[in-house]
Amino acid sequence: MLQPCLLIRIFGTLDIPDLFSSGAVCRSWLPNYLVVRRLRLWSPNQSPCLVYSSGDREANTATLHNLSTNKLYHITLTEPAFRSRYVMGSSHGWLITADEQSNLIFVNPATLAQIAMPPPETMRNVRLRYNAEGELDGYDLLYMDLSSRDFDTKTEPDDDLSLEEGRFYFYVRVAISCDPSSGNCIVLRVHLPGYQLSYARVGDTAWTWIDTDTECWDYHGIIHSGHDGLFYALRGNGTVHSIDLNGPSPVVKVILKQMVPYINSNKYIARAPWGDFYQIWRHDDFSAEKDGKVTSKNFVYKIDFVGQKLVQVNSLRDHALFIGFNSPFFVPVKDFCMLIPNSIYYTDDLHYYIFCHRISLREVVVFNMEDNSFTDLSLPNSRLNGPPPVWIRPSLT
């Protein structure tokens, strides 16, 4: 029989789904498993997983595909059912989801914990809509007048949203400052109209609009940096803003000026473990063969804030970068031999396209920066298109 101290060391090296299984192997292992859970001795270097809904499982089951081991884990989530949700992000081991009434809900697929954010009607540009019988019917999306900084009380017919449709407009991108269960977590979201920003803290009763500058719109990517406690937001023209939400009111600063005229591409911002910031520009084309959008070109730029320029690169220091609806994260390939160095692992995250073409196959592809090649990632055929698949690194917090 293995000694408890040795078992605890072994358990601390396991991927979290395997750690859960170890606690159920036999009665003598359970106390050691509980020690690892209580003292948080599990490895922080968890394997990246793709989370999706599998057609051969129940609607309330989320499937995690571990890319390093090729194992599949099936986790049963409590109501509302996983398949009925819209997944528009992940960070710190939590999925960022919206239910069929467009409420934002954080879900930890490892612990099954859930945390709800303020409801849509607390957003400054959203109004509840009722039908003639006085029943809740949906949402009205209001537009800001940039000159008066006020909201138009009139909406176009296309802006009359059903309860379900609201989530495709309210949560284009979502980033969080820390584990949402740890306290004082700030949630920043990009939303329509205009790809603008609003934020709230876990426990708040309403969302706060960020309109400190007339240029606070057209945001493509947002991230939070634990190095300095700031959010960073990338606009469609390559401009980067730093956003400080730690004080009584938002502080927005332009830290990278406009790089290029507007180029129609999906743009991301990421910060590497070694401190450098990157812009990733992803171009899509329509594929008749796949009956949908596919990634056709990709450019990666290191941001030089001092020189106020972008420098194209073809290496990520032997790391892999995971991008999609999730907050971008880097993984050292030396720790996960199945991953391809200097590559970007993509999932389909064109929110408007997903909304309009829900039956089209969601793209999961690997871009190799060294030879500029794209490879479809081999996944089980039972993977469904909804909710959209997303990358995650599991956590027990």
Steps between C-alpha positions, in 0.01 A plus 500: 500500500630845408582734785263801542775755431586326173135478398452871565803583284366281218152647526651849480642425153173380346266682267196606698251254342740214583544640850124474551505139384787413735290589802248231406745217434494361853412602855865529609575756224209732583661677804812582295287632216314722747833635633599602148164673453502675839859625476476575127802287415395419145724600210432851363639388164184329378464358150292709258158351424234569242153523656201417281166321493515141377214359297528158666446650848210659683425871455629584850842341434812697411784309333864595563750379241853500647738587216807358676362154576215489245270393784134595515332598827124537534369729773134538595403862569198613698217698346475676268622227269842553344373455145249783539771749596707733289871476591688820422811463708717326757759620747663380824339158453145638471267494201322827421148413387161658438170320552188519283393825672844650421617503862879481537604202713850376588532122521794299633478162320731341759317603818154565339485836681301780333509878546243736347570857386252794490207437261477660153241759600763667719706580191478866410393441138254216560129521583259218577217462247153368583225379268137616496413256778766648726729199471877539465570466128865596449744791498531832319854605408556877525766706320723772643502845343874574499445876505269508802634179665138396552295206377237502230167376632404383154626177348489355153296179442823298479586612854195333652668195648346185640609389846738250340636731228620757752803294596644525147498880532587548869812281521723530194812462717531446876816523713539467878766627738532185714327184614137616541466305825794677665330836566530843333500347152442760227316390185552702181290437191490622139143547384284641227432755374837624389712235674517715811590410861316451827616344824378371836648332804378164620226586748401829333136566418557681167742550211698822453558648152851619410466820295791710623612569141332523159747234379370239747343280232586241229681271743601160362694346786531553876727338758592551864864505610585370843839673474354848553130446569391676180274398214627547145267550205576479128299702246439410137764748375775350718476760778555362852342653810588427862196500729535545874186389686655485846393850606163669546466569125654354182828644368565436128837583340622461142828308524535403132381745238321404181719266298310458174176600330219267597563147367216250505641220715436346839759642739626374837736629763705269723771537762771233518645359823826685420316834498470584129167601349383367164235585244360211296312580181286219365347517152207281396364394162188312402555133414244334272649160590437553872195723448626764737775739601855366531822665613706580189783730620657586831749767611666527840657828615701580810395840638778752550342761727820705525550521124123515437508227237413139424773247417393187315634178656498128416588356840343483845809368683386139461162571656153429365236773511131419546251746353125514448225619730735421790740750651818421301756290686848363429614144575867388509522213252785334693241407765249361249670295229182460290485872429672667204754771591458852361141428404163660561202281586180667379130448554228673301391813689328724247201572723281654229576213262423240766168673565401510132643161400451277802491178297835563331793297636709688757864520399777360723838548332873525572712768334873420480692828503821345365353389164171699497294183470152425634395157626153396607513351847378143507207477741223249568222507241240537774602861570201732458510860378319641800598630734817621322809301607746686721851444642548470875759401759303340787527627857363385836461849648 
